[in-house]
Amino acid sequence: MLTGAQVFLKFALTRMPAFAWARDFWFSLLTNWQFAVSGLLFGLASLLWMYIVKVFPLSSAYPMVSLSYVFGMLAAMFFFHEEVSVMKWIGVTLIVLGCMLIAK
């Protein structure tokens, strides 16, 4: 959900005019469906996070949030056609290995 929210936020902001304290900017923000979906996903992720924190040990649950970095990088590749360097792949591999160690 976090990655989906970030992807929709990126889509929304790329279609927005430059930031300004003007009525037109805020109106375009409030009428942007991608921004609304982003907010909905962030809200749902927060509700899910409350459940996870209540049920699971924080020392196990919190590091798993780092998997959103992995999914975020994959989303950047597929949706925004960003280049991913070898160093980024190494970093993602280390994140996944760390999560595997914590999950055991």
C-alpha positions in Angstrom: 0.0 0.0 0.0 2.8 2.4 0.8 4.4 1.9 -2.6 1.1 2.2 -4.4 0.5 5.5 -2.5 3.9 6.8 -3.5 3.4 5.9 -7.1 0.0 7.6 -7.3 1.5 10.6 -5.5 4.3 10.8 -8.1 1.8 10.5 -10.9 -0.4 13.2 -9.3 2.5 15.6 -8.8 3.9 15.3 -12.3 0.5 16.4 -13.6 0.3 19.4 -11.2 1.3 23.0 -12.0 4.3 24.4 -10.1 3.7 24.9 -6.4 2.1 28.2 -5.5 0.0 29.6 -2.6 -2.7 30.3 -5.2 -6.3 29.1 -5.4 -5.8 27.5 -8.8 -3.0 25.3 -7.4 -5.0 24.0 -4.5 -8.1 23.5 -6.6 -6.1 21.4 -9.1 -4.7 19.4 -6.2 -8.1 18.7 -4.7 -9.6 17.7 -8.1 -6.7 15.4 -8.9 -8.0 11.8 -8.7 -4.4 10.3 -8.4 -3.8 12.5 -5.4 -7.0 11.3 -3.8 -6.1 7.6 -4.4 -2.7 8.3 -2.9 -4.3 9.7 0.2 -6.7 6.8 0.4 -3.8 4.3 0.2 -1.8 6.2 2.8 -4.9 6.1 5.1 -5.5 2.4 4.6 -1.8 1.7 5.1 -2.0 3.6 8.4 -4.9 1.5 9.6 -3.1 -1.7 8.6 0.0 -0.5 10.4 -2.0 0.1 13.6 -3.2 -3.5 13.4 0.3 -4.8 12.8 1.8 -2.8 15.7 -0.9 -4.1 18.0 -0.5 -7.8 17.0 3.2 -8.2 16.2 6.4 -7.3 18.0 7.6 -3.9 16.8 11.2 -5.2 16.6 10.0 -7.6 13.9 7.3 -5.5 12.2 9.1 -2.2 11.8 12.1 -3.5 9.8 9.7 -5.0 7.3 8.6 -1.5 6.3 11.9 -1.3 4.5 10.5 -3.7 1.9 8.6 -0.7 0.6 12.0 0.6 -0.6 12.4 -2.5 -2.7 8.9 -2.2 -4.2 9.4 1.5 -4.7 12.5 0.9 -6.8 10.7 -1.7 -8.9 7.8 0.7 -9.4 10.3 3.4 -10.4 11.7 1.1 -13.0 8.3 -0.1 -14.4 6.2 3.0 -14.1 8.7 5.9 -14.5 11.3 4.1 -16.6 14.1 5.1 -14.2 17.6 3.5 -14.5 18.7 1.3 -11.6 22.4 1.0 -11.0 24.3 -2.0 -9.8 24.8 -0.3 -6.4 21.0 0.1 -6.0 20.5 -3.6 -6.8 23.1 -4.4 -4.1 21.3 -2.2 -1.6 18.0 -3.9 -2.4 19.5 -7.3 -2.0 20.9 -6.3 1.4 17.4 -5.0 2.4 15.8 -8.3 1.4 18.5 -10.4 3.1 18.0 -8.3 6.3 14.3 -8.8 6.3 14.8 -12.5 5.8 17.1 -12.6 8.8 14.6 -10.7 11.0 11.7 -12.9 9.9 13.4 -16.1 11.0 
